[in-house]
Amino acid sequence: MSSVKRFIAGVVCPRCAAMDRIRAWEQNGIRYRECVSCDFFEQLPIDDAPADELTTRVNQLRDEQKNQDVQPVRILDPGKPSS
C-alpha cells in the first residue's frame, strides 16, 4: 500500500537547513519525513493522544492571582451626572 507523499510548506530540514524540501507521509501507524535535498530521514509513531499544553504565563496563574476575589466593574458615562 503506497501513501501520498506531500511537501510541508515552510519547514526547514534539520540537517541541511533547506526550506520547503521536506516531504511527509503516514503508513501503518508511522509518520515519515524525508528531505529531498540531503539524506535526512525520520520516522515517528503516530500518537493519538493530544499533547499536553505547554506552560506559559497566559495559562498559568500565580498563586496570589488565583486567590483574588472577582469584583464587578461599574462603567460610568461621563456625559451624565452621577447620582
Summary of the structure (lengths in Angstrom):
residues: 83
radius of gyration: 25.5
end to end distance: 77.7
largest distance: 77.7
contacts: 124
relative contact order: 0.14
helix: 5%
strand: 25%
